[in-house]
């Protein structure tokens, strides 16, 4: 059975921002955060530092699609929250990613040491 990618509201439409967008959505799934808190969270769970320019570009694109929304400013910080449509997009992509991970792991098992270095 072929894998069906989400056709509407697809992260792939964001081009080079698709992976950072997925990371931001995953970060906000835990609850509202401001930019610096998102960067720290992403560093912790993904292991890569997201630069501020990338983050704020992604935030603008996600907000324009209605996948996140800003909350009232707290001092100099503006927190964002995940919206229901954003959660649905995240869930759809995580489901596809889980199938890829599961398939890859399953296919590696019989190969063991025969896998290319």
TORZA-438604 format. One record per atom (N, C-alpha, C): chain; z negated, x negated, y; atom name; residue number from 1. Coordinates in steps of 0.1 Angstrom, whole numbers. Layout:
<atoms>
<atom chaine="A" pz="Z" px="X" py="Y" atome="CA" num="NUM"/>
...
</atoms>
This chain:
<atoms>
<atom chaine="A" pz="0" px="-8" py="-12" atome="N" num="1"/>
<atom chaine="A" pz="0" px="0" py="0" atome="CA" num="1"/>
<atom chaine="A" pz="0" px="-9" py="12" atome="C" num="1"/>
<atom chaine="A" pz="10" px="-7" py="21" atome="N" num="2"/>
<atom chaine="A" pz="10" px="-16" py="33" atome="CA" num="2"/>
<atom chaine="A" pz="-1" px="-13" py="43" atome="C" num="2"/>
<atom chaine="A" pz="-5" px="-23" py="50" atome="N" num="3"/>
<atom chaine="A" pz="-16" px="-21" py="60" atome="CA" num="3"/>
<atom chaine="A" pz="-10" px="-15" py="72" atome="C" num="3"/>
<atom chaine="A" pz="-16" px="-4" py="76" atome="N" num="4"/>
<atom chaine="A" pz="-12" px="3" py="88" atome="CA" num="4"/>
<atom chaine="A" pz="-20" px="-2" py="100" atome="C" num="4"/>
<atom chaine="A" pz="-13" px="-8" py="110" atome="N" num="5"/>
<atom chaine="A" pz="-20" px="-12" py="122" atome="CA" num="5"/>
<atom chaine="A" pz="-21" px="0" py="132" atome="C" num="5"/>
<atom chaine="A" pz="-31" px="0" py="139" atome="N" num="6"/>
<atom chaine="A" pz="-32" px="11" py="149" atome="CA" num="6"/>
<atom chaine="A" pz="-20" px="11" py="158" atome="C" num="6"/>
<atom chaine="A" pz="-14" px="23" py="160" atome="N" num="7"/>
<atom chaine="A" pz="-2" px="23" py="168" atome="CA" num="7"/>
<atom chaine="A" pz="-5" px="26" py="183" atome="C" num="7"/>
<atom chaine="A" pz="-15" px="34" py="186" atome="N" num="8"/>
<atom chaine="A" pz="-18" px="36" py="200" atome="CA" num="8"/>
<atom chaine="A" pz="-31" px="28" py="203" atome="C" num="8"/>
<atom chaine="A" pz="-32" px="25" py="216" atome="N" num="9"/>
<atom chaine="A" pz="-43" px="17" py="220" atome="CA" num="9"/>
<atom chaine="A" pz="-45" px="4" py="212" atome="C" num="9"/>
<atom chaine="A" pz="-35" px="-3" py="210" atome="N" num="10"/>
<atom chaine="A" pz="-35" px="-15" py="201" atome="CA" num="10"/>
<atom chaine="A" pz="-39" px="-27" py="210" atome="C" num="10"/>
<atom chaine="A" pz="-48" px="-35" py="205" atome="N" num="11"/>
<atom chaine="A" pz="-52" px="-47" py="211" atome="CA" num="11"/>
<atom chaine="A" pz="-40" px="-57" py="212" atome="C" num="11"/>
<atom chaine="A" pz="-31" px="-56" py="203" atome="N" num="12"/>
<atom chaine="A" pz="-19" px="-65" py="203" atome="CA" num="12"/>
<atom chaine="A" pz="-11" px="-64" py="216" atome="C" num="12"/>
<atom chaine="A" pz="-11" px="-52" py="222" atome="N" num="13"/>
<atom chaine="A" pz="-4" px="-50" py="234" atome="CA" num="13"/>
<atom chaine="A" pz="-10" px="-59" py="246" atome="C" num="13"/>
<atom chaine="A" pz="-21" px="-65" py="244" atome="N" num="14"/>
<atom chaine="A" pz="-27" px="-73" py="254" atome="CA" num="14"/>
<atom chaine="A" pz="-22" px="-88" py="253" atome="C" num="14"/>
<atom chaine="A" pz="-13" px="-90" py="243" atome="N" num="15"/>
<atom chaine="A" pz="-7" px="-104" py="242" atome="CA" num="15"/>
<atom chaine="A" pz="-18" px="-114" py="240" atome="C" num="15"/>
<atom chaine="A" pz="-17" px="-125" py="249" atome="N" num="16"/>
<atom chaine="A" pz="-27" px="-136" py="247" atome="CA" num="16"/>
<atom chaine="A" pz="-41" px="-132" py="249" atome="C" num="16"/>
<atom chaine="A" pz="-44" px="-120" py="254" atome="N" num="17"/>
<atom chaine="A" pz="-57" px="-116" py="257" atome="CA" num="17"/>
<atom chaine="A" pz="-63" px="-107" py="245" atome="C" num="17"/>
<atom chaine="A" pz="-55" px="-106" py="234" atome="N" num="18"/>
<atom chaine="A" pz="-59" px="-97" py="223" atome="CA" num="18"/>
<atom chaine="A" pz="-72" px="-103" py="216" atome="C" num="18"/>
<atom chaine="A" pz="-72" px="-116" py="213" atome="N" num="19"/>
<atom chaine="A" pz="-85" px="-121" py="207" atome="CA" num="19"/>
<atom chaine="A" pz="-97" px="-120" py="216" atome="C" num="19"/>
<atom chaine="A" pz="-95" px="-125" py="228" atome="N" num="20"/>
<atom chaine="A" pz="-107" px="-124" py="237" atome="CA" num="20"/>
<atom chaine="A" pz="-111" px="-109" py="239" atome="C" num="20"/>
<atom chaine="A" pz="-102" px="-100" py="240" atome="N" num="21"/>
<atom chaine="A" pz="-105" px="-86" py="241" atome="CA" num="21"/>
<atom chaine="A" pz="-114" px="-81" py="229" atome="C" num="21"/>
<atom chaine="A" pz="-110" px="-85" py="217" atome="N" num="22"/>
<atom chaine="A" pz="-117" px="-82" py="205" atome="CA" num="22"/>
<atom chaine="A" pz="-131" px="-87" py="206" atome="C" num="22"/>
<atom chaine="A" pz="-133" px="-99" py="211" atome="N" num="23"/>
<atom chaine="A" pz="-146" px="-106" py="212" atome="CA" num="23"/>
<atom chaine="A" pz="-155" px="-98" py="222" atome="C" num="23"/>
<atom chaine="A" pz="-149" px="-94" py="233" atome="N" num="24"/>
<atom chaine="A" pz="-156" px="-87" py="243" atome="CA" num="24"/>
<atom chaine="A" pz="-161" px="-73" py="238" atome="C" num="24"/>
<atom chaine="A" pz="-152" px="-66" py="231" atome="N" num="25"/>
<atom chaine="A" pz="-155" px="-53" py="226" atome="CA" num="25"/>
<atom chaine="A" pz="-166" px="-55" py="215" atome="C" num="25"/>
<atom chaine="A" pz="-166" px="-65" py="207" atome="N" num="26"/>
<atom chaine="A" pz="-176" px="-68" py="197" atome="CA" num="26"/>
<atom chaine="A" pz="-189" px="-71" py="204" atome="C" num="26"/>
<atom chaine="A" pz="-189" px="-78" py="215" atome="N" num="27"/>
<atom chaine="A" pz="-201" px="-82" py="222" atome="CA" num="27"/>
<atom chaine="A" pz="-208" px="-69" py="228" atome="C" num="27"/>
<atom chaine="A" pz="-199" px="-61" py="234" atome="N" num="28"/>
<atom chaine="A" pz="-205" px="-48" py="240" atome="CA" num="28"/>
<atom chaine="A" pz="-209" px="-38" py="230" atome="C" num="28"/>
<atom chaine="A" pz="-205" px="-39" py="218" atome="N" num="29"/>
<atom chaine="A" pz="-209" px="-30" py="207" atome="CA" num="29"/>
<atom chaine="A" pz="-224" px="-30" py="205" atome="C" num="29"/>
<atom chaine="A" pz="-230" px="-41" py="209" atome="N" num="30"/>
<atom chaine="A" pz="-245" px="-43" py="208" atome="CA" num="30"/>
<atom chaine="A" pz="-252" px="-35" py="219" atome="C" num="30"/>
<atom chaine="A" pz="-245" px="-33" py="230" atome="N" num="31"/>
<atom chaine="A" pz="-251" px="-27" py="242" atome="CA" num="31"/>
<atom chaine="A" pz="-245" px="-33" py="255" atome="C" num="31"/>
<atom chaine="A" pz="-248" px="-27" py="266" atome="N" num="32"/>
<atom chaine="A" pz="-243" px="-32" py="279" atome="CA" num="32"/>
<atom chaine="A" pz="-247" px="-46" py="282" atome="C" num="32"/>
<atom chaine="A" pz="-237" px="-53" py="288" atome="N" num="33"/>
<atom chaine="A" pz="-240" px="-67" py="292" atome="CA" num="33"/>
<atom chaine="A" pz="-232" px="-70" py="304" atome="C" num="33"/>
<atom chaine="A" pz="-236" px="-80" py="312" atome="N" num="34"/>
<atom chaine="A" pz="-229" px="-86" py="323" atome="CA" num="34"/>
<atom chaine="A" pz="-221" px="-97" py="318" atome="C" num="34"/>
<atom chaine="A" pz="-212" px="-103" py="326" atome="N" num="35"/>
<atom chaine="A" pz="-203" px="-113" py="322" atome="CA" num="35"/>
<atom chaine="A" pz="-209" px="-125" py="315" atome="C" num="35"/>
<atom chaine="A" pz="-219" px="-131" py="322" atome="N" num="36"/>
<atom chaine="A" pz="-225" px="-143" py="316" atome="CA" num="36"/>
<atom chaine="A" pz="-232" px="-140" py="303" atome="C" num="36"/>
<atom chaine="A" pz="-238" px="-128" py="301" atome="N" num="37"/>
<atom chaine="A" pz="-245" px="-125" py="289" atome="CA" num="37"/>
<atom chaine="A" pz="-234" px="-123" py="278" atome="C" num="37"/>
<atom chaine="A" pz="-222" px="-118" py="281" atome="N" num="38"/>
<atom chaine="A" pz="-211" px="-117" py="272" atome="CA" num="38"/>
<atom chaine="A" pz="-207" px="-131" py="267" atome="C" num="38"/>
<atom chaine="A" pz="-205" px="-140" py="277" atome="N" num="39"/>
<atom chaine="A" pz="-200" px="-153" py="273" atome="CA" num="39"/>
<atom chaine="A" pz="-210" px="-160" py="264" atome="C" num="39"/>
<atom chaine="A" pz="-223" px="-158" py="267" atome="N" num="40"/>
<atom chaine="A" pz="-233" px="-164" py="258" atome="CA" num="40"/>
<atom chaine="A" pz="-233" px="-158" py="244" atome="C" num="40"/>
<atom chaine="A" pz="-232" px="-145" py="244" atome="N" num="41"/>
<atom chaine="A" pz="-232" px="-138" py="231" atome="CA" num="41"/>
<atom chaine="A" pz="-220" px="-142" py="223" atome="C" num="41"/>
<atom chaine="A" pz="-208" px="-143" py="229" atome="N" num="42"/>
<atom chaine="A" pz="-196" px="-147" py="222" atome="CA" num="42"/>
<atom chaine="A" pz="-197" px="-161" py="217" atome="C" num="42"/>
<atom chaine="A" pz="-203" px="-170" py="225" atome="N" num="43"/>
<atom chaine="A" pz="-205" px="-183" py="220" atome="CA" num="43"/>
<atom chaine="A" pz="-214" px="-183" py="208" atome="C" num="43"/>
<atom chaine="A" pz="-224" px="-175" py="208" atome="N" num="44"/>
<atom chaine="A" pz="-233" px="-175" py="197" atome="CA" num="44"/>
<atom chaine="A" pz="-227" px="-169" py="184" atome="C" num="44"/>
<atom chaine="A" pz="-220" px="-158" py="185" atome="N" num="45"/>
<atom chaine="A" pz="-214" px="-152" py="172" atome="CA" num="45"/>
<atom chaine="A" pz="-201" px="-157" py="169" atome="C" num="45"/>
<atom chaine="A" pz="-193" px="-163" py="178" atome="N" num="46"/>
<atom chaine="A" pz="-180" px="-168" py="175" atome="CA" num="46"/>
<atom chaine="A" pz="-179" px="-183" py="175" atome="C" num="46"/>
<atom chaine="A" pz="-187" px="-189" py="182" atome="N" num="47"/>
<atom chaine="A" pz="-187" px="-204" py="182" atome="CA" num="47"/>
<atom chaine="A" pz="-178" px="-210" py="192" atome="C" num="47"/>
<atom chaine="A" pz="-171" px="-202" py="201" atome="N" num="48"/>
<atom chaine="A" pz="-162" px="-207" py="211" atome="CA" num="48"/>
<atom chaine="A" pz="-166" px="-202" py="224" atome="C" num="48"/>
<atom chaine="A" pz="-165" px="-211" py="234" atome="N" num="49"/>
<atom chaine="A" pz="-168" px="-207" py="248" atome="CA" num="49"/>
<atom chaine="A" pz="-157" px="-200" py="254" atome="C" num="49"/>
<atom chaine="A" pz="-159" px="-188" py="260" atome="N" num="50"/>
<atom chaine="A" pz="-149" px="-181" py="267" atome="CA" num="50"/>
<atom chaine="A" pz="-151" px="-185" py="282" atome="C" num="50"/>
<atom chaine="A" pz="-140" px="-189" py="288" atome="N" num="51"/>
<atom chaine="A" pz="-140" px="-193" py="302" atome="CA" num="51"/>
<atom chaine="A" pz="-141" px="-181" py="311" atome="C" num="51"/>
<atom chaine="A" pz="-148" px="-182" py="323" atome="N" num="52"/>
<atom chaine="A" pz="-149" px="-170" py="332" atome="CA" num="52"/>
<atom chaine="A" pz="-136" px="-164" py="335" atome="C" num="52"/>
<atom chaine="A" pz="-126" px="-171" py="338" atome="N" num="53"/>
<atom chaine="A" pz="-113" px="-166" py="342" atome="CA" num="53"/>
<atom chaine="A" pz="-107" px="-157" py="331" atome="C" num="53"/>
<atom chaine="A" pz="-108" px="-162" py="319" atome="N" num="54"/>
<atom chaine="A" pz="-104" px="-154" py="307" atome="CA" num="54"/>
<atom chaine="A" pz="-112" px="-141" py="306" atome="C" num="54"/>
<atom chaine="A" pz="-125" px="-142" py="307" atome="N" num="55"/>
<atom chaine="A" pz="-134" px="-131" py="305" atome="CA" num="55"/>
<atom chaine="A" pz="-131" px="-120" py="316" atome="C" num="55"/>
<atom chaine="A" pz="-130" px="-124" py="328" atome="N" num="56"/>
<atom chaine="A" pz="-128" px="-114" py="339" atome="CA" num="56"/>
<atom chaine="A" pz="-114" px="-108" py="338" atome="C" num="56"/>
<atom chaine="A" pz="-104" px="-115" py="333" atome="N" num="57"/>
<atom chaine="A" pz="-91" px="-110" py="331" atome="CA" num="57"/>
<atom chaine="A" pz="-91" px="-99" py="320" atome="C" num="57"/>
<atom chaine="A" pz="-98" px="-102" py="309" atome="N" num="58"/>
<atom chaine="A" pz="-100" px="-93" py="298" atome="CA" num="58"/>
<atom chaine="A" pz="-108" px="-80" py="303" atome="C" num="58"/>
<atom chaine="A" pz="-118" px="-82" py="310" atome="N" num="59"/>
<atom chaine="A" pz="-126" px="-71" py="315" atome="CA" num="59"/>
<atom chaine="A" pz="-118" px="-61" py="323" atome="C" num="59"/>
<atom chaine="A" pz="-109" px="-67" py="332" atome="N" num="60"/>
<atom chaine="A" pz="-100" px="-58" py="340" atome="CA" num="60"/>
<atom chaine="A" pz="-91" px="-50" py="331" atome="C" num="60"/>
<atom chaine="A" pz="-85" px="-57" py="321" atome="N" num="61"/>
<atom chaine="A" pz="-75" px="-50" py="312" atome="CA" num="61"/>
<atom chaine="A" pz="-82" px="-39" py="304" atome="C" num="61"/>
<atom chaine="A" pz="-94" px="-43" py="299" atome="N" num="62"/>
<atom chaine="A" pz="-101" px="-33" py="290" atome="CA" num="62"/>
<atom chaine="A" pz="-106" px="-21" py="299" atome="C" num="62"/>
<atom chaine="A" pz="-110" px="-24" py="311" atome="N" num="63"/>
<atom chaine="A" pz="-115" px="-13" py="320" atome="CA" num="63"/>
<atom chaine="A" pz="-103" px="-4" py="323" atome="C" num="63"/>
<atom chaine="A" pz="-91" px="-10" py="326" atome="N" num="64"/>
<atom chaine="A" pz="-79" px="-2" py="329" atome="CA" num="64"/>
<atom chaine="A" pz="-75" px="7" py="318" atome="C" num="64"/>
<atom chaine="A" pz="-78" px="3" py="305" atome="N" num="65"/>
<atom chaine="A" pz="-74" px="11" py="294" atome="CA" num="65"/>
<atom chaine="A" pz="-85" px="21" py="290" atome="C" num="65"/>
<atom chaine="A" pz="-96" px="20" py="297" atome="N" num="66"/>
<atom chaine="A" pz="-107" px="30" py="294" atome="CA" num="66"/>
<atom chaine="A" pz="-116" px="26" py="282" atome="C" num="66"/>
<atom chaine="A" pz="-115" px="14" py="278" atome="N" num="67"/>
<atom chaine="A" pz="-122" px="9" py="266" atome="CA" num="67"/>
<atom chaine="A" pz="-136" px="4" py="269" atome="C" num="67"/>
<atom chaine="A" pz="-138" px="1" py="282" atome="N" num="68"/>
<atom chaine="A" pz="-151" px="-3" py="287" atome="CA" num="68"/>
<atom chaine="A" pz="-152" px="3" py="301" atome="C" num="68"/>
<atom chaine="A" pz="-165" px="5" py="305" atome="N" num="69"/>
<atom chaine="A" pz="-167" px="10" py="319" atome="CA" num="69"/>
<atom chaine="A" pz="-178" px="2" py="325" atome="C" num="69"/>
<atom chaine="A" pz="-177" px="0" py="339" atome="N" num="70"/>
<atom chaine="A" pz="-187" px="-8" py="346" atome="CA" num="70"/>
<atom chaine="A" pz="-199" px="2" py="348" atome="C" num="70"/>
<atom chaine="A" pz="-211" px="-5" py="348" atome="N" num="71"/>
<atom chaine="A" pz="-223" px="2" py="352" atome="CA" num="71"/>
<atom chaine="A" pz="-227" px="-2" py="366" atome="C" num="71"/>
<atom chaine="A" pz="-237" px="4" py="372" atome="N" num="72"/>
<atom chaine="A" pz="-241" px="0" py="386" atome="CA" num="72"/>
<atom chaine="A" pz="-245" px="-15" py="386" atome="C" num="72"/>
<atom chaine="A" pz="-241" px="-21" py="397" atome="N" num="73"/>
<atom chaine="A" pz="-244" px="-35" py="398" atome="CA" num="73"/>
<atom chaine="A" pz="-259" px="-38" py="399" atome="C" num="73"/>
<atom chaine="A" pz="-263" px="-49" py="392" atome="N" num="74"/>
<atom chaine="A" pz="-277" px="-53" py="392" atome="CA" num="74"/>
<atom chaine="A" pz="-278" px="-66" py="399" atome="C" num="74"/>
<atom chaine="A" pz="-281" px="-66" py="412" atome="N" num="75"/>
<atom chaine="A" pz="-281" px="-78" py="420" atome="CA" num="75"/>
<atom chaine="A" pz="-267" px="-82" py="422" atome="C" num="75"/>
<atom chaine="A" pz="-264" px="-94" py="417" atome="N" num="76"/>
<atom chaine="A" pz="-250" px="-99" py="418" atome="CA" num="76"/>
<atom chaine="A" pz="-242" px="-97" py="405" atome="C" num="76"/>
<atom chaine="A" pz="-249" px="-91" py="395" atome="N" num="77"/>
<atom chaine="A" pz="-243" px="-89" py="382" atome="CA" num="77"/>
<atom chaine="A" pz="-238" px="-75" py="380" atome="C" num="77"/>
<atom chaine="A" pz="-226" px="-74" py="374" atome="N" num="78"/>
<atom chaine="A" pz="-221" px="-61" py="370" atome="CA" num="78"/>
<atom chaine="A" pz="-221" px="-59" py="355" atome="C" num="78"/>
<atom chaine="A" pz="-229" px="-51" py="349" atome="N" num="79"/>
<atom chaine="A" pz="-228" px="-49" py="335" atome="CA" num="79"/>
<atom chaine="A" pz="-217" px="-39" py="331" atome="C" num="79"/>
<atom chaine="A" pz="-213" px="-41" py="319" atome="N" num="80"/>
<atom chaine="A" pz="-202" px="-32" py="314" atome="CA" num="80"/>
<atom chaine="A" pz="-208" px="-26" py="301" atome="C" num="80"/>
<atom chaine="A" pz="-202" px="-14" py="297" atome="N" num="81"/>
<atom chaine="A" pz="-206" px="-8" py="285" atome="CA" num="81"/>
<atom chaine="A" pz="-193" px="-4" py="277" atome="C" num="81"/>
<atom chaine="A" pz="-194" px="-4" py="264" atome="N" num="82"/>
<atom chaine="A" pz="-183" px="1" py="255" atome="CA" num="82"/>
<atom chaine="A" pz="-182" px="16" py="256" atome="C" num="82"/>
<atom chaine="A" pz="-170" px="21" py="257" atome="N" num="83"/>
<atom chaine="A" pz="-168" px="35" py="257" atome="CA" num="83"/>
<atom chaine="A" pz="-164" px="40" py="243" atome="C" num="83"/>
<atom chaine="A" pz="-164" px="53" py="241" atome="N" num="84"/>
<atom chaine="A" pz="-160" px="58" py="228" atome="CA" num="84"/>
<atom chaine="A" pz="-146" px="54" py="224" atome="C" num="84"/>
<atom chaine="A" pz="-136" px="55" py="233" atome="N" num="85"/>
<atom chaine="A" pz="-123" px="50" py="229" atome="CA" num="85"/>
<atom chaine="A" pz="-123" px="35" py="226" atome="C" num="85"/>
<atom chaine="A" pz="-131" px="27" py="233" atome="N" num="86"/>
<atom chaine="A" pz="-132" px="13" py="230" atome="CA" num="86"/>
<atom chaine="A" pz="-138" px="10" py="216" atome="C" num="86"/>
<atom chaine="A" pz="-148" px="18" py="213" atome="N" num="87"/>
<atom chaine="A" pz="-155" px="17" py="200" atome="CA" num="87"/>
<atom chaine="A" pz="-145" px="20" py="189" atome="C" num="87"/>
<atom chaine="A" pz="-137" px="30" py="191" atome="N" num="88"/>
<atom chaine="A" pz="-127" px="34" py="181" atome="CA" num="88"/>
<atom chaine="A" pz="-116" px="23" py="179" atome="C" num="88"/>
<atom chaine="A" pz="-112" px="17" py="190" atome="N" num="89"/>
<atom chaine="A" pz="-102" px="6" py="189" atome="CA" num="89"/>
<atom chaine="A" pz="-109" px="-6" py="181" atome="C" num="89"/>
<atom chaine="A" pz="-121" px="-9" py="185" atome="N" num="90"/>
<atom chaine="A" pz="-128" px="-20" py="178" atome="CA" num="90"/>
<atom chaine="A" pz="-130" px="-17" py="163" atome="C" num="90"/>
<atom chaine="A" pz="-134" px="-5" py="160" atome="N" num="91"/>
<atom chaine="A" pz="-135" px="-1" py="146" atome="CA" num="91"/>
<atom chaine="A" pz="-122" px="-2" py="138" atome="C" num="91"/>
<atom chaine="A" pz="-111" px="2" py="144" atome="N" num="92"/>
<atom chaine="A" pz="-98" px="2" py="137" atome="CA" num="92"/>
<atom chaine="A" pz="-94" px="-13" py="134" atome="C" num="92"/>
<atom chaine="A" pz="-97" px="-22" py="144" atome="N" num="93"/>
<atom chaine="A" pz="-93" px="-36" py="142" atome="CA" num="93"/>
<atom chaine="A" pz="-102" px="-43" py="133" atome="C" num="93"/>
<atom chaine="A" pz="-115" px="-40" py="133" atome="N" num="94"/>
<atom chaine="A" pz="-124" px="-46" py="123" atome="CA" num="94"/>
<atom chaine="A" pz="-121" px="-41" py="109" atome="C" num="94"/>
<atom chaine="A" pz="-117" px="-29" py="107" atome="N" num="95"/>
<atom chaine="A" pz="-113" px="-24" py="94" atome="CA" num="95"/>
<atom chaine="A" pz="-101" px="-32" py="89" atome="C" num="95"/>
<atom chaine="A" pz="-91" px="-35" py="97" atome="N" num="96"/>
<atom chaine="A" pz="-79" px="-43" py="93" atome="CA" num="96"/>
<atom chaine="A" pz="-83" px="-57" py="90" atome="C" num="96"/>
<atom chaine="A" pz="-92" px="-63" py="99" atome="N" num="97"/>
<atom chaine="A" pz="-96" px="-76" py="97" atome="CA" num="97"/>
<atom chaine="A" pz="-104" px="-78" py="84" atome="C" num="97"/>
<atom chaine="A" pz="-112" px="-68" py="81" atome="N" num="98"/>
<atom chaine="A" pz="-120" px="-68" py="68" atome="CA" num="98"/>
<atom chaine="A" pz="-111" px="-68" py="56" atome="C" num="98"/>
<atom chaine="A" pz="-100" px="-60" py="57" atome="N" num="99"/>
<atom chaine="A" pz="-91" px="-61" py="46" atome="CA" num="99"/>
<atom chaine="A" pz="-84" px="-74" py="44" atome="C" num="99"/>
<atom chaine="A" pz="-81" px="-80" py="56" atome="N" num="100"/>
<atom chaine="A" pz="-75" px="-94" py="55" atome="CA" num="100"/>
<atom chaine="A" pz="-84" px="-104" py="49" atome="C" num="100"/>
<atom chaine="A" pz="-97" px="-103" py="54" atome="N" num="101"/>
<atom chaine="A" pz="-107" px="-113" py="48" atome="CA" num="101"/>
<atom chaine="A" pz="-109" px="-110" py="33" atome="C" num="101"/>
<atom chaine="A" pz="-111" px="-98" py="30" atome="N" num="102"/>
<atom chaine="A" pz="-113" px="-95" py="16" atome="CA" num="102"/>
<atom chaine="A" pz="-101" px="-99" py="7" atome="C" num="102"/>
<atom chaine="A" pz="-89" px="-97" py="11" atome="N" num="103"/>
<atom chaine="A" pz="-77" px="-100" py="4" atome="CA" num="103"/>
<atom chaine="A" pz="-76" px="-116" py="3" atome="C" num="103"/>
<atom chaine="A" pz="-78" px="-123" py="14" atome="N" num="104"/>
<atom chaine="A" pz="-78" px="-137" py="14" atome="CA" num="104"/>
<atom chaine="A" pz="-88" px="-143" py="5" atome="C" num="104"/>
<atom chaine="A" pz="-100" px="-138" py="5" atome="N" num="105"/>
<atom chaine="A" pz="-110" px="-144" py="-4" atome="CA" num="105"/>
<atom chaine="A" pz="-107" px="-141" py="-18" atome="C" num="105"/>
<atom chaine="A" pz="-102" px="-129" py="-21" atome="N" num="106"/>
<atom chaine="A" pz="-99" px="-125" py="-35" atome="CA" num="106"/>
<atom chaine="A" pz="-88" px="-134" py="-40" atome="C" num="106"/>
<atom chaine="A" pz="-78" px="-136" py="-32" atome="N" num="107"/>
<atom chaine="A" pz="-66" px="-144" py="-36" atome="CA" num="107"/>
<atom chaine="A" pz="-70" px="-159" py="-38" atome="C" num="107"/>
<atom chaine="A" pz="-80" px="-164" py="-31" atome="N" num="108"/>
<atom chaine="A" pz="-84" px="-178" py="-32" atome="CA" num="108"/>
<atom chaine="A" pz="-92" px="-180" py="-45" atome="C" num="108"/>
<atom chaine="A" pz="-99" px="-170" py="-49" atome="N" num="109"/>
<atom chaine="A" pz="-108" px="-172" py="-61" atome="CA" num="109"/>
<atom chaine="A" pz="-101" px="-177" py="-73" atome="C" num="109"/>
<atom chaine="A" pz="-90" px="-172" py="-78" atome="N" num="110"/>
<atom chaine="A" pz="-84" px="-178" py="-90" atome="CA" num="110"/>
<atom chaine="A" pz="-78" px="-192" py="-88" atome="C" num="110"/>
<atom chaine="A" pz="-76" px="-196" py="-75" atome="N" num="111"/>
<atom chaine="A" pz="-70" px="-209" py="-73" atome="CA" num="111"/>
<atom chaine="A" pz="-80" px="-220" py="-73" atome="C" num="111"/>
<atom chaine="A" pz="-92" px="-217" py="-69" atome="N" num="112"/>
<atom chaine="A" pz="-102" px="-227" py="-68" atome="CA" num="112"/>
<atom chaine="A" pz="-98" px="-240" py="-62" atome="C" num="112"/>
<atom chaine="A" pz="-98" px="-250" py="-70" atome="N" num="113"/>
<atom chaine="A" pz="-95" px="-264" py="-66" atome="CA" num="113"/>
<atom chaine="A" pz="-80" px="-266" py="-64" atome="C" num="113"/>
<atom chaine="A" pz="-72" px="-256" py="-69" atome="N" num="114"/>
<atom chaine="A" pz="-57" px="-257" py="-68" atome="CA" num="114"/>
<atom chaine="A" pz="-52" px="-254" py="-54" atome="C" num="114"/>
<atom chaine="A" pz="-61" px="-249" py="-45" atome="N" num="115"/>
<atom chaine="A" pz="-57" px="-246" py="-32" atome="CA" num="115"/>
<atom chaine="A" pz="-53" px="-259" py="-24" atome="C" num="115"/>
<atom chaine="A" pz="-43" px="-258" py="-16" atome="N" num="116"/>
<atom chaine="A" pz="-39" px="-270" py="-8" atome="CA" num="116"/>
<atom chaine="A" pz="-51" px="-275" py="1" atome="C" num="116"/>
<atom chaine="A" pz="-52" px="-288" py="2" atome="N" num="117"/>
<atom chaine="A" pz="-63" px="-293" py="10" atome="CA" num="117"/>
<atom chaine="A" pz="-61" px="-291" py="25" atome="C" num="117"/>
</atoms>
